[in-house]
Amino acid sequence: MGDPGATPLPAGLIPEGAVVVDMVYTPLETRLLREARARGCRVVDGLWMLAHQAAVNARIWLGLDVDAGELRRYALEALQGRGGGEGGAPGGG
């Protein structure tokens, strides 16, 4: 993996008010998301993407109806147990 403090997009190129999604979930608050939030953007961390993918896969492969928010909470607990990850809802961080 590369530099955890690196960002794929200079802050000056992030349009104010945009929705910025970072697929990285460790750390949840990446430099990209911090800089986007500072520009007034709505941000979505990678753990939401992972949780929604898991919910869809559970439905497709296992026929289970799983709540993505609940999966995210479980994942946050697991990450916090490893010393990584901090909470946040989409748009709020």
N, CA, C and O atoms as a Tinker XYZ file with bonds, in Angstrom:
   372  protein
     1  N      0.841000   -1.171000    0.000000    73     2
     2  CA     0.000000    0.000000    0.000000    64     1     3
     3  C      0.890000    1.238000    0.000000    63     2     4     5
     4  O      2.056000    1.184000    0.391000    81     3
     5  N      0.330000    2.327000   -0.435000    73     3     6
     6  CA     1.075000    3.566000   -0.507000    64     5     7
     7  C      1.072000    4.337000    0.791000    63     6     8     9
     8  O      0.754000    3.796000    1.850000    81     7
     9  N      1.423000    5.592000    0.703000    73     7    10
    10  CA     1.471000    6.503000    1.843000    64     9    11
    11  C      0.055000    6.728000    2.369000    63    10    12    13
    12  O     -0.799000    7.209000    1.624000    81    11
    13  N     -0.221000    6.388000    3.652000    73    11    14
    14  CA    -1.572000    6.565000    4.177000    64    13    15
    15  C     -2.007000    8.021000    4.266000    63    14    16    17
    16  O     -3.200000    8.299000    4.385000    81    15
    17  N     -1.061000    8.957000    4.212000    73    15    18
    18  CA    -1.399000   10.364000    4.255000    64    17    19
    19  C     -1.577000   10.981000    2.875000    63    18    20    21
    20  O     -1.902000   12.162000    2.748000    81    19
    21  N     -1.362000   10.170000    1.843000    73    19    22
    22  CA    -1.478000   10.678000    0.472000    64    21    23
    23  C     -2.940000   10.812000    0.084000    63    22    24    25
    24  O     -3.821000   10.210000    0.697000    81    23
    25  N     -3.179000   11.603000   -0.933000    73    23    26
    26  CA    -4.539000   11.771000   -1.440000    64    25    27
    27  C     -4.498000   11.738000   -2.965000    63    26    28    29
    28  O     -3.558000   12.253000   -3.570000    81    27
    29  N     -5.503000   11.141000   -3.588000    73    27    30
    30  CA    -5.494000   11.052000   -5.050000    64    29    31
    31  C     -5.906000   12.339000   -5.743000    63    30    32    33
    32  O     -5.779000   12.464000   -6.961000    81    31
    33  N     -6.401000   13.300000   -4.963000    73    31    34
    34  CA    -6.938000   14.516000   -5.549000    64    33    35
    35  C     -6.561000   15.717000   -4.695000    63    34    36    37
    36  O     -6.909000   15.763000   -3.515000    81    35
    37  N     -5.861000   16.684000   -5.262000    73    35    38
    38  CA    -5.543000   17.881000   -4.485000    64    37    39
    39  C     -6.820000   18.580000   -4.012000    63    38    40    41
    40  O     -7.799000   18.663000   -4.754000    81    39
    41  N     -6.803000   19.073000   -2.799000    73    39    42
    42  CA    -7.987000   19.692000   -2.195000    64    41    43
    43  C     -8.567000   20.793000   -3.073000    63    42    44    45
    44  O     -9.786000   20.950000   -3.132000    81    43
    45  N     -7.733000   21.546000   -3.745000    73    43    46
    46  CA    -8.210000   22.639000   -4.580000    64    45    47
    47  C     -9.055000   22.195000   -5.765000    63    46    48    49
    48  O     -9.761000   23.009000   -6.360000    81    47
    49  N     -8.991000   20.912000   -6.116000    73    47    50
    50  CA    -9.776000   20.400000   -7.238000    64    49    51
    51  C    -11.107000   19.793000   -6.799000    63    50    52    53
    52  O    -11.911000   19.385000   -7.637000    81    51
    53  N    -11.336000   19.734000   -5.502000    73    51    54
    54  CA   -12.593000   19.181000   -4.999000    64    53    55
    55  C    -13.637000   20.288000   -5.028000    63    54    56    57
    56  O    -13.486000   21.294000   -4.335000    81    55
    57  N    -14.695000   20.119000   -5.820000    73    55    58
    58  CA   -15.726000   21.163000   -5.883000    64    57    59
    59  C    -16.469000   21.288000   -4.553000    63    58    60    61
    60  O    -16.829000   20.281000   -3.943000    81    59
    61  N    -16.690000   22.496000   -4.116000    73    59    62
    62  CA   -17.443000   22.721000   -2.883000    64    61    63
    63  C    -18.839000   22.122000   -3.034000    63    62    64    65
    64  O    -19.474000   22.260000   -4.079000    81    63
    65  N    -19.304000   21.461000   -1.985000    73    63    66
    66  CA   -20.640000   20.891000   -1.980000    64    65    67
    67  C    -20.775000   19.548000   -2.677000    63    66    68    69
    68  O    -21.876000   19.003000   -2.753000    81    67
    69  N    -19.678000   19.004000   -3.188000    73    67    70
    70  CA   -19.734000   17.708000   -3.870000    64    69    71
    71  C    -19.920000   16.579000   -2.856000    63    70    72    73
    72  O    -19.749000   16.773000   -1.653000    81    71
    73  N    -20.266000   15.417000   -3.356000    73    71    74
    74  CA   -20.267000   14.204000   -2.543000    64    73    75
    75  C    -18.971000   13.477000   -2.867000    63    74    76    77
    76  O    -18.701000   13.172000   -4.028000    81    75
    77  N    -18.170000   13.198000   -1.844000    73    75    78
    78  CA   -16.880000   12.545000   -2.040000    64    77    79
    79  C    -16.893000   11.200000   -1.325000    63    78    80    81
    80  O    -17.161000   11.122000   -0.126000    81    79
    81  N    -16.603000   10.148000   -2.075000    73    79    82
    82  CA   -16.582000    8.794000   -1.539000    64    81    83
    83  C    -15.160000    8.272000   -1.622000    63    82    84    85
    84  O    -14.521000    8.350000   -2.671000    81    83
    85  N    -14.670000    7.740000   -0.516000    73    83    86
    86  CA   -13.357000    7.093000   -0.497000    64    85    87
    87  C    -13.589000    5.644000   -0.123000    63    86    88    89
    88  O    -14.184000    5.368000    0.919000    81    87
    89  N    -13.141000    4.721000   -0.937000    73    87    90
    90  CA   -13.387000    3.301000   -0.693000    64    89    91
    91  C    -12.504000    2.716000    0.403000    63    90    92    93
    92  O    -12.691000    1.567000    0.801000    81    91
    93  N    -11.559000    3.484000    0.886000    73    91    94
    94  CA   -10.683000    3.038000    1.972000    64    93    95
    95  C    -11.477000    3.014000    3.276000    63    94    96    97
    96  O    -12.218000    3.955000    3.562000    81    95
    97  N    -11.333000    1.956000    4.066000    73    95    98
    98  CA   -12.038000    1.918000    5.350000    64    97    99
    99  C    -11.105000    1.843000    6.546000    63    98   100   101
   100  O    -11.569000    1.818000    7.686000    81    99
   101  N     -9.813000    1.807000    6.312000    73    99   102
   102  CA    -8.842000    1.883000    7.404000    64   101   103
   103  C     -7.697000    2.767000    6.944000    63   102   104   105
   104  O     -6.864000    2.315000    6.158000    81   103
   105  N     -7.624000    3.998000    7.401000    73   103   106
   106  CA    -8.484000    4.639000    8.395000    64   105   107
   107  C     -9.792000    5.093000    7.759000    63   106   108   109
   108  O     -9.864000    5.305000    6.548000    81   107
   109  N    -10.816000    5.238000    8.580000    73   107   110
   110  CA   -12.099000    5.708000    8.067000    64   109   111
   111  C    -11.998000    7.150000    7.581000    63   110   112   113
   112  O    -12.541000    7.496000    6.532000    81   111
   113  N    -11.315000    7.973000    8.331000    73   111   114
   114  CA   -11.168000    9.391000    7.996000    64   113   115
   115  C     -9.842000    9.573000    7.260000    63   114   116   117
   116  O     -8.801000    9.769000    7.886000    81   115
   117  N     -9.885000    9.507000    5.938000    73   115   118
   118  CA    -8.686000    9.688000    5.130000    64   117   119
   119  C     -8.433000   11.176000    4.890000    63   118   120   121
   120  O     -9.289000   12.021000    5.153000    81   119
   121  N     -7.271000   11.464000    4.401000    73   119   122
   122  CA    -6.948000   12.859000    4.073000    64   121   123
   123  C     -7.939000   13.406000    3.044000    63   122   124   125
   124  O     -8.386000   14.548000    3.157000    81   123
   125  N     -8.280000   12.601000    2.051000    73   123   126
   126  CA    -9.246000   13.023000    1.041000    64   125   127
   127  C    -10.570000   13.431000    1.691000    63   126   128   129
   128  O    -11.129000   14.475000    1.358000    81   127
   129  N    -11.068000   12.614000    2.611000    73   127   130
   130  CA   -12.344000   12.930000    3.258000    64   129   131
   131  C    -12.234000   14.150000    4.154000    63   130   132   133
   132  O    -13.153000   14.967000    4.195000    81   131
   133  N    -11.123000   14.289000    4.877000    73   131   134
   134  CA   -10.925000   15.477000    5.718000    64   133   135
   135  C    -10.935000   16.741000    4.872000    63   134   136   137
   136  O    -11.603000   17.718000    5.210000    81   135
   137  N    -10.191000   16.717000    3.771000    73   135   138
   138  CA   -10.100000   17.902000    2.916000    64   137   139
   139  C    -11.433000   18.203000    2.240000    63   138   140   141
   140  O    -11.801000   19.367000    2.080000    81   139
   141  N    -12.154000   17.163000    1.846000    73   139   142
   142  CA   -13.457000   17.368000    1.222000    64   141   143
   143  C    -14.441000   17.946000    2.228000    63   142   144   145
   144  O    -15.192000   18.867000    1.905000    81   143
   145  N    -14.443000   17.412000    3.446000    73   143   146
   146  CA   -15.342000   17.932000    4.490000    64   145   147
   147  C    -15.035000   19.405000    4.753000    63   146   148   149
   148  O    -15.950000   20.209000    4.930000    81   147
   149  N    -13.759000   19.755000    4.779000    73   147   150
   150  CA   -13.361000   21.146000    5.020000    64   149   151
   151  C    -13.859000   22.067000    3.910000    63   150   152   153
   152  O    -14.016000   23.270000    4.123000    81   151
   153  N    -14.107000   21.506000    2.726000    73   151   154
   154  CA   -14.628000   22.303000    1.601000    64   153   155
   155  C    -16.155000   22.264000    1.544000    63   154   156   157
   156  O    -16.754000   22.714000    0.567000    81   155
   157  N    -16.783000   21.724000    2.596000    73   155   158
   158  CA   -18.233000   21.700000    2.659000    64   157   159
   159  C    -18.880000   20.541000    1.920000    63   158   160   161
   160  O    -20.077000   20.571000    1.633000    81   159
   161  N    -18.098000   19.533000    1.618000    73   159   162
   162  CA   -18.631000   18.387000    0.886000    64   161   163
   163  C    -19.250000   17.365000    1.826000    63   162   164   165
   164  O    -18.894000   17.283000    3.001000    81   163
   165  N    -20.171000   16.598000    1.295000    73   163   166
   166  CA   -20.688000   15.429000    2.000000    64   165   167
   167  C    -19.698000   14.302000    1.736000    63   166   168   169
   168  O    -19.303000   14.083000    0.592000    81   167
   169  N    -19.295000   13.586000    2.780000    73   167   170
   170  CA   -18.304000   12.529000    2.607000    64   169   171
   171  C    -18.882000   11.183000    3.031000    63   170   172   173
   172  O    -19.701000   11.101000    3.947000    81   171
   173  N    -18.441000   10.136000    2.350000    73   171   174
   174  CA   -18.853000    8.769000    2.640000    64   173   175
   175  C    -17.593000    7.918000    2.706000    63   174   176   177
   176  O    -16.828000    7.844000    1.745000    81   175
   177  N    -17.384000    7.271000    3.864000    73   175   178
   178  CA   -16.179000    6.450000    4.007000    64   177   179
   179  C    -16.366000    5.066000    3.385000    63   178   180   181
   180  O    -17.486000    4.659000    3.077000    81   179
   181  N    -15.273000    4.359000    3.209000    73   179   182
   182  CA   -15.282000    3.064000    2.544000    64   181   183
   183  C    -16.002000    1.967000    3.298000    63   182   184   185
   184  O    -16.386000    0.962000    2.700000    81   183
   185  N    -16.194000    2.130000    4.594000    73   183   186
   186  CA   -16.879000    1.098000    5.357000    64   185   187
   187  C    -18.354000    1.007000    4.956000    63   186   188   189
   188  O    -18.955000   -0.064000    5.035000    81   187
   189  N    -18.935000    2.131000    4.526000    73   187   190
   190  CA   -20.311000    2.081000    4.019000    64   189   191
   191  C    -20.371000    1.247000    2.749000    63   190   192   193
   192  O    -21.290000    0.447000    2.576000    81   191
   193  N    -19.408000    1.426000    1.866000    73   191   194
   194  CA   -19.372000    0.643000    0.626000    64   193   195
   195  C    -19.255000   -0.843000    0.957000    63   194   196   197
   196  O    -19.979000   -1.665000    0.394000    81   195
   197  N    -18.357000   -1.184000    1.856000    73   195   198
   198  CA   -18.153000   -2.581000    2.242000    64   197   199
   199  C    -19.430000   -3.171000    2.838000    63   198   200   201
   200  O    -19.810000   -4.293000    2.500000    81   199
   201  N    -20.093000   -2.426000    3.721000    73   199   202
   202  CA   -21.307000   -2.915000    4.373000    64   201   203
   203  C    -22.436000   -3.124000    3.358000    63   202   204   205
   204  O    -23.162000   -4.116000    3.433000    81   203
   205  N    -22.584000   -2.199000    2.419000    73   203   206
   206  CA   -23.639000   -2.353000    1.412000    64   205   207
   207  C    -23.332000   -3.513000    0.468000    63   206   208   209
   208  O    -24.241000   -4.246000    0.077000    81   207
   209  N    -22.072000   -3.687000    0.101000    73   207   210
   210  CA   -21.704000   -4.831000   -0.734000    64   209   211
   211  C    -21.998000   -6.139000   -0.003000    63   210   212   213
   212  O    -22.509000   -7.083000   -0.605000    81   211
   213  N    -21.681000   -6.199000    1.282000    73   211   214
   214  CA   -21.924000   -7.408000    2.070000    64   213   215
   215  C    -23.420000   -7.706000    2.159000    63   214   216   217
   216  O    -23.828000   -8.863000    2.058000    81   215
   217  N    -24.235000   -6.675000    2.347000    73   215   218
   218  CA   -25.680000   -6.869000    2.442000    64   217   219
   219  C    -26.247000   -7.413000    1.127000    63   218   220   221
   220  O    -27.073000   -8.327000    1.129000    81   219
   221  N    -25.798000   -6.848000    0.018000    73   219   222
   222  CA   -26.273000   -7.320000   -1.293000    64   221   223
   223  C    -25.810000   -8.751000   -1.534000    63   222   224   225
   224  O    -26.579000   -9.575000   -2.029000    81   223
   225  N    -24.569000   -9.053000   -1.190000    73   223   226
   226  CA   -24.070000  -10.419000   -1.370000    64   225   227
   227  C    -24.834000  -11.417000   -0.508000    63   226   228   229
   228  O    -25.107000  -12.530000   -0.958000    81   227
   229  N    -25.183000  -11.045000    0.715000    73   227   230
   230  CA   -25.955000  -11.935000    1.583000    64   229   231
   231  C    -27.312000  -12.235000    0.961000    63   230   232   233
   232  O    -27.805000  -13.360000    1.040000    81   231
   233  N    -27.918000  -11.209000    0.335000    73   231   234
   234  CA   -29.214000  -11.417000   -0.304000    64   233   235
   235  C    -29.084000  -12.310000   -1.537000    63   234   236   237
   236  O    -29.872000  -13.237000   -1.722000    81   235
   237  N    -28.089000  -12.027000   -2.378000    73   235   238
   238  CA   -27.927000  -12.779000   -3.627000    64   237   239
   239  C    -27.523000  -14.229000   -3.356000    63   238   240   241
   240  O    -28.132000  -15.156000   -3.890000    81   239
   241  N    -26.505000  -14.421000   -2.535000    73   239   242
   242  CA   -25.931000  -15.752000   -2.347000    64   241   243
   243  C    -26.652000  -16.587000   -1.299000    63   242   244   245
   244  O    -26.719000  -17.810000   -1.419000    81   243
   245  N    -27.191000  -15.939000   -0.274000    73   243   246
   246  CA   -27.761000  -16.692000    0.846000    64   245   247
   247  C    -29.256000  -16.479000    1.035000    63   246   248   249
   248  O    -29.882000  -17.155000    1.852000    81   247
   249  N    -29.830000  -15.544000    0.286000    73   247   250
   250  CA   -31.247000  -15.261000    0.422000    64   249   251
   251  C    -31.593000  -14.570000    1.733000    63   250   252   253
   252  O    -32.739000  -14.624000    2.181000    81   251
   253  N    -30.606000  -13.917000    2.354000    73   251   254
   254  CA   -30.808000  -13.241000    3.637000    64   253   255
   255  C    -31.030000  -11.753000    3.423000    63   254   256   257
   256  O    -30.388000  -11.138000    2.571000    81   255
   257  N    -31.937000  -11.180000    4.195000    73   255   258
   258  CA   -32.160000   -9.739000    4.178000    64   257   259
   259  C    -31.372000   -9.152000    5.353000    63   258   260   261
   260  O    -31.786000   -9.270000    6.506000    81   259
   261  N    -30.247000   -8.528000    5.054000    73   259   262
   262  CA   -29.338000   -8.017000    6.083000    64   261   263
   263  C    -29.277000   -6.504000    5.990000    63   262   264   265
   264  O    -29.201000   -5.952000    4.892000    81   263
   265  N    -29.309000   -5.832000    7.125000    73   263   266
   266  CA   -29.244000   -4.379000    7.181000    64   265   267
   267  C    -27.789000   -3.911000    7.076000    63   266   268   269
   268  O    -26.951000   -4.303000    7.889000    81   267
   269  N    -27.490000   -3.079000    6.084000    73   267   270
   270  CA   -26.129000   -2.591000    5.881000    64   269   271
   271  C    -25.638000   -1.775000    7.075000    63   270   272   273
   272  O    -24.460000   -1.844000    7.425000    81   271
   273  N    -26.524000   -1.006000    7.701000    73   271   274
   274  CA   -26.132000   -0.225000    8.877000    64   273   275
   275  C    -25.701000   -1.112000   10.027000    63   274   276   277
   276  O    -24.755000   -0.795000   10.749000    81   275
   277  N    -26.399000   -2.228000   10.195000    73   275   278
   278  CA   -26.030000   -3.172000   11.250000    64   277   279
   279  C    -24.685000   -3.829000   10.943000    63   278   280   281
   280  O    -23.852000   -3.993000   11.835000    81   279
   281  N    -24.475000   -4.204000    9.685000    73   279   282
   282  CA   -23.184000   -4.769000    9.299000    64   281   283
   283  C    -22.062000   -3.774000    9.548000    63   282   284   285
   284  O    -20.982000   -4.148000   10.004000    81   283
   285  N    -22.318000   -2.506000    9.249000    73   283   286
   286  CA   -21.300000   -1.476000    9.469000    64   285   287
   287  C    -20.968000   -1.355000   10.956000    63   286   288   289
   288  O    -19.803000   -1.211000   11.326000    81   287
   289  N    -21.992000   -1.414000   11.802000    73   287   290
   290  CA   -21.746000   -1.348000   13.254000    64   289   291
   291  C    -20.866000   -2.506000   13.711000    63   290   292   293
   292  O    -19.944000   -2.312000   14.503000    81   291
   293  N    -21.150000   -3.716000   13.213000    73   291   294
   294  CA   -20.316000   -4.875000   13.560000    64   293   295
   295  C    -18.878000   -4.669000   13.082000    63   294   296   297
   296  O    -17.922000   -4.972000   13.795000    81   295
   297  N    -18.747000   -4.151000   11.870000    73   295   298
   298  CA   -17.405000   -3.918000   11.325000    64   297   299
   299  C    -16.660000   -2.861000   12.137000    63   298   300   301
   300  O    -15.463000   -2.999000   12.388000    81   299
   301  N    -17.368000   -1.805000   12.549000    73   299   302
   302  CA   -16.736000   -0.773000   13.384000    64   301   303
   303  C    -16.241000   -1.367000   14.694000    63   302   304   305
   304  O    -15.135000   -1.061000   15.140000    81   303
   305  N    -17.054000   -2.215000   15.308000    73   303   306
   306  CA   -16.640000   -2.862000   16.553000    64   305   307
   307  C    -15.381000   -3.694000   16.331000    63   306   308   309
   308  O    -14.460000   -3.666000   17.146000    81   307
   309  N    -15.347000   -4.428000   15.234000    73   307   310
   310  CA   -14.174000   -5.250000   14.932000    64   309   311
   311  C    -12.940000   -4.380000   14.693000    63   310   312   313
   312  O    -11.855000   -4.692000   15.183000    81   311
   313  N    -13.107000   -3.286000   13.937000    73   311   314
   314  CA   -11.981000   -2.391000   13.672000    64   313   315
   315  C    -11.496000   -1.727000   14.958000    63   314   316   317
   316  O    -10.291000   -1.600000   15.172000    81   315
   317  N    -12.417000   -1.306000   15.807000    73   315   318
   318  CA   -12.026000   -0.659000   17.061000    64   317   319
   319  C    -11.314000   -1.642000   17.968000    63   318   320   321
   320  O    -10.422000   -1.251000   18.721000    81   319
   321  N    -11.688000   -2.904000   17.912000    73   319   322
   322  CA   -11.018000   -3.940000   18.689000    64   321   323
   323  C     -9.580000   -4.134000   18.235000    63   322   324   325
   324  O     -8.729000   -4.559000   19.016000    81   323
   325  N     -9.308000   -3.818000   16.960000    73   323   326
   326  CA    -7.948000   -3.918000   16.410000    64   325   327
   327  C     -7.190000   -2.608000   16.566000    63   326   328   329
   328  O     -6.016000   -2.521000   16.206000    81   327
   329  N     -7.856000   -1.589000   17.101000    73   327   330
   330  CA    -7.195000   -0.287000   17.241000    64   329   331
   331  C     -7.329000    0.585000   16.020000    63   330   332   333
   332  O     -6.574000    1.547000   15.878000    81   331
   333  N     -8.258000    0.291000   15.131000    73   331   334
   334  CA    -8.458000    1.122000   13.945000    64   333   335
   335  C     -9.900000    1.486000   13.787000    63   334   336   337
   336  O    -10.777000    0.794000   14.304000    81   335
   337  N    -10.164000    2.547000   13.090000    73   335   338
   338  CA   -11.531000    2.922000   12.760000    64   337   339
   339  C    -12.199000    3.761000   13.806000    63   338   340   341
   340  O    -12.076000    3.509000   15.005000    81   339
   341  N    -12.906000    4.760000   13.343000    73   339   342
   342  CA   -13.747000    5.595000   14.188000    64   341   343
   343  C    -15.054000    5.763000   13.455000    63   342   344   345
   344  O    -15.106000    5.627000   12.233000    81   343
   345  N    -16.097000    6.053000   14.178000    73   343   346
   346  CA   -17.441000    6.023000   13.619000    64   345   347
   347  C    -17.781000    7.163000   12.695000    63   346   348   349
   348  O    -16.967000    8.048000   12.428000    81   347
   349  N    -18.999000    7.118000   12.219000    73   347   350
   350  CA   -19.503000    8.184000   11.376000    64   349   351
   351  C    -20.519000    7.705000   10.385000    63   350   352   353
   352  O    -20.399000    6.611000    9.834000    81   351
   353  N    -21.501000    8.502000   10.161000    73   351   354
   354  CA   -22.535000    8.181000    9.189000    64   353   355
   355  C    -22.172000    8.837000    7.874000    63   354   356   357
   356  O    -21.375000    9.775000    7.850000    81   355
   357  N    -22.743000    8.360000    6.780000    73   355   358
   358  CA   -22.447000    9.013000    5.512000    64   357   359
   359  C    -22.855000   10.471000    5.572000    63   358   360   361
   360  O    -23.938000   10.821000    6.040000    81   359
   361  N    -21.987000   11.279000    5.101000    73   359   362
   362  CA   -22.263000   12.701000    5.099000    64   361   363
   363  C    -21.861000   13.379000    6.390000    63   362   364   365
   364  O    -21.715000   14.601000    6.423000    81   363
   365  N    -21.680000   12.624000    7.441000    73   363   366
   366  CA   -21.341000   13.224000    8.722000    64   365   367
   367  C    -19.999000   12.791000    9.237000    63   366   368   369
   368  O    -19.379000   13.485000   10.043000    81   367
   369  N    -19.541000   11.638000    8.774000    73   367   370
   370  CA   -18.243000   11.137000    9.198000    64   369   371
   371  C    -18.227000   10.588000   10.580000    63   370   372
   372  O    -17.184000   10.134000   11.051000    81   371
